[in-house]
Amino acid sequence: MARGLVVSACALAVTFCAVPAASGVQPRTEPDPCAPAAARVAGGPASALFDRLGRDRSDLEPDEVVRLLDDLRAALRDRYGTDDETRLDGRLRRAAPITVPVRFHVLHSGADGRLTRAEVDRQIATLTTAYRSTDVTFRLDSVDYTDNDAWYRDPERYERTLKRRLRQGGAETLNLYTAAVGADVLGFSSFPQQYRQDPVLDGVVVDHRSLPGGAYQNFDLGYTAVHETGHWLGLFHTFENGCTAPGDGIDDTPYEAGPAQGCPEGRDTCPQPGADPVHNFMDYSHDACMREFTAGQGLRVRAAWAAYRAPAAEGRRTTLAAVAAHSVVPSR
């Protein structure tokens, strides 16, 4: 897959989340090497597919994770003169709190998928509540509606077309699209490292039935958008690379051999310290099981925002203030 610096011959620069069959629709049962990769595999036939493949097709290889993390460090050095995320974080949090402007795009086919404003507002509120511990808030700037049956029923196929038409704002703007993504796919997202190469595809797409109060049982609290926005903000899955270093590249998320199904409390699948982070928003647990980001994930989100999504003027202000205070930290 092409995710920032990660290159593949097929598939879009996105991460995907899967859901078991719903409303009588059966998920794919045979892997397609050029199909969009699944993520958040969630039991039933989709879980069996994961078992046959042995790993999520959207997972990054360890060297790909290293390259993306190296790119983050290089971007921080280029913009702020240091790649020390912890020391930089203090400056950034004092200088400018993170408020993400959201452009919400509702794809629908007549009444099918046409969300109410109250449903949109509940999703934005869910995002802000989930990310409170990371010091990130979300501000709804606009909602638009597009009645297009083809885009609504196959946003994956028409992704570039619809995003070219609808996307607004720069790297700092979360463009959140809802559609009938599919019975086996909950949503997909870009990584921030991808923006400079292909800004048109930047954004998050989720199934409208995964919003708070939606029709997808066990995935109806709005946490699909929380999970996918985590990718948009620079986070990997907690089970990235299984028990193999560098994992997800974050120190305080324990290694995890594979995605959680349901809510397997106390599961511990790797020899490294710590039980599996089944309550983490970046795992695949049922929505009711998810409740947290770690402090390290919050640090990474703020670092990735500073490197890739903070407006350029904001970055210049922070750097100049640091220079004036003689507090620029040398690069590692």
N, C-alpha and C positions, 0 to 999 in steps of 0.2 A: 504494500500500500504506500501511496505517497503522502506522508504526514510530515510536513516541514522538510527536513533533510532526508526523510526515509523515502526511498524510491522503489516502485514496483511497476511491472508492465501492465497490471490491470488493477481496477478498483479506484475509487475516489479517495481524496484525502480526508477521510472521516473515520470516526469510531462509531460502532453500532451497538445497540442494546436489543436483546431478544426477549420475547414473552411467549408463554405457551399458547396453544390454539385457543381461540375465543370465537364466540358467535358462530360455531359450526365450521369455521375456516381452519383447514389443516396446514401446519407449517411445512416448509420444505423438508424432505427427509434425505435427499442426496446432496452432498457437498458439491458446490460449483467453484472451481478454483478462481474464477474471476467474479464471483458473486460478492455483493457487499458483505463485509464481515459482520458476524453477530457479536454482540456483547451482552452483558447481563442475562445470560442463559438462565432460564427459570423453571426447570422441571418439565415433566411430561416428555413428549417427542423431541422438543428442542434440547432437553437434557441428554436424551439418548444420542442425539447428533453430536453433542459436545463429547460424550464418552467415546464415540467412534473416532472422532478427529483427534482426541487426545489433548487438544488445546484450542482455545478460542482463536478463530481465524483472524480476529482483529488485534490480538496480542502482539506486542512488539518483541523482537528478539533482544537479548541483553545488549548486543552492540548497538542496536537502534536506540534503545533507551539511553545508552551512554552518549551517543551522538546528539540526541535531543537535549540532554543535560549539559553537554559541552557547549551546544549552541546557546543555551540560556546563560551560562557563565560568560561566554564571549560577548553576548548582547549586554549584559550588566556592566562588564568592564568598559565596553565601548561607550555606554551611555552615562555611567556614574563613576567610572574610574576604579571600581572594585567589584569582585564577584563574591564577597563575603556576605551572604544573605542575612545573617543574624545582625551584623553591625550596620548594614545598610538599612535594615528594617526599622531601626529606631529613628533614623533620619526621615524615612519615607512616611512613617505614621505620624510624625510631628508636622510634616510639611503639608500633606494633603490626604484626607480620608478618601476612601474609594467609594464612589457612587457610580454604578454602572447604568447608563441610559439604555432603556430597552425599547426596541421597535418590534411590536408584536404583530405578526402576519397570520391571519386566520384564512387557511385554504378550505374551501367547502364546495359541496355540490348541492345547490339548492339549500334545503334545510339540513341536510346531512353534514355534520361537522361544523355547522355555523354556531360558534360559541357565543354566549351572552357576555356582556361587559363584566358582569359579576363573576363569571367563571374565569375570565382573564385576570381580573383583580385578585382573585383567590390564588392563582398561580404565582403572581408577582409577590404576594404576601408570603407564600410558602418559600419562595427563593430567599427573601430577606430574612425570614426566621431561621432557615437552615444555615445560612452563611453568617449569622450574627457573631459567632465565635471567631470568624476570620476577619472581622472588621470590614466586611464588604456589604453594601446595601444596593438595592436595585430600585430604579425609578422608571416608571412606565411613561414614556414620552409620546407614544402614539399606538393606535390600533387600526389596522386596515383589514378589509375583507375582500377576498378574491374568489368569485364563483367560477371555478374552472374544474370540471369533472376529471380531466386527465391529470392535472397537477395534484388535485386532492387525492386521487386514488393511487398515484404512482409518483410521489415526490422525489423518490430516488432516481428514477429515469429522467425526470425533467428538472433535476436539481439546478443545473447551471442556467437553464432558461428562466426558471421562476425566480431564482436569486438575482440574476442580472436585471430582471424587471422590478423586483420588489425591495432589494436590499438598500438600506439607508445608513449614512454615517460612516465613521472611520473605524480604526481598529478598536477603539474604546467602546463602540456601540454593540450591544448584544442584539442581534437580529434573531428573534425566536419565532419559528414557524410551527403551526400545527396542521396536521393533515391525517389521512388514514394511512399511516406509515405501513401497517401490516399486522397480521395476527401473530407473526413470529418475530417481529422487530418493533421495539418500543420507540427507538429514536436514534439519531446519529449527530455527530458534532465534529468540528474541526479543532485542531490544536493551535495555540497562538503562534508557534514557530512557522506555521503554514501561511500566515497572513501576507507576508511580504512577497511570497511567490505567487499567490492566487487569492487576492482579497475578495473576489466575487463569491467564492465558496465559503467564506467565513460565516459562522453562525451555528445555530442549534435547531434541529428539527425533531419534534416529538409527536407521538400519536395523541390525538385529541382525547382519546379514551383513557389516557394515563393521567389527566389533570385531576385535581382534587374533586372527588365525587364522581369520577369517570366510570366507564363500564367495565374496565379491566380489573377483575377481582385480584386482589393481592398487589396490584400495581395502580392504585387509585387514589393515592395521597399527594400526587404531584411531584414525587421524588425522582421520576424519570428526568424531568427538566433540571432538577437539582444535580443529578448524576452527570448528565450531558454537559451542563454548564461547568461542572468541575473540569471536564476535558478542555472546554473552551478557555478556562482559566489556567490550564497548564498541569492538571493532575492526571496521573495514570491510575489504572485499576490497582487496588490493594494487593491483588494476586499476581501482578505483573511479574513474569519470569518465575513464578512459583517460588521454590525455596532457593533459587539461584540469585546471587548478587548480580546487579545492584537492586533487584526487586523493583519497587516503584520509585527508588531514589530518595525516599524520605525515612529518616531515622526512627521515628516513633510510630510507624505503622508496621506491626509484626509481619514477618514473612508468612505467606499463605500459599499452599500448593495449588489451589484452584478456587474458582468462584463458589461462594456459599449459595445454597439452595434453601429456600424457606427461611428458617431462623435457627441454625444449629448452634445453640448456646454452648459455649465451652469447647467448641471444636478446636483442635490444635494439630495441624497437618505438617508442620515443619520443625526440624530440630532446633532452630534458633529460638531464643527466648520469646515468650509471649504467645497467648492464644490468638487464634485467627480473628481479625477485626470484622466480625460479621455484622456489627452495628454501624459500620462506616458507610457513608453515602457512596463511596467509590467501589463497593462490593456489589454483588448481584442479589442480595437478600430481598425478601418481600419488603414492601414499603413500610409495613408496621414494625419491622425489625430494625430499620435504619433510623439513626438519630444523631450522628456526629461526624465532625471532621476533627482531626487531631491538631495540636498546636503546630506541628511540623507541616501539615498540609496548609494551614493558614499562612505560615511563613512562605511556603512555595507559591501560593496563590498571589500574595503581595509582591513577591520577587518577579514572577512571570508578568504580572500586570505592569510593574515598573519597566521591565525589559521590552515588552512588546505592545502593550495596550495603552499605557499612560500617554496622554497628549504630549507632544514634543516639548512644548513650552513648560509643562509641569516638570518634566525631567530636567530641563535646563535650570529651572528655579532651584530644584533640590540640589543639583550639582554645584551651582554657584554659591548657594548658602553654605554648603559643606566646605567649599574652598575658603570662603571668607572666615569660617570658624577654625580653619586649619585641621579639619577632621577627616580628610580623605584617607581611606584605608588602602594601603598598597595591595595590588593584586596578588593572589596566591600563586 
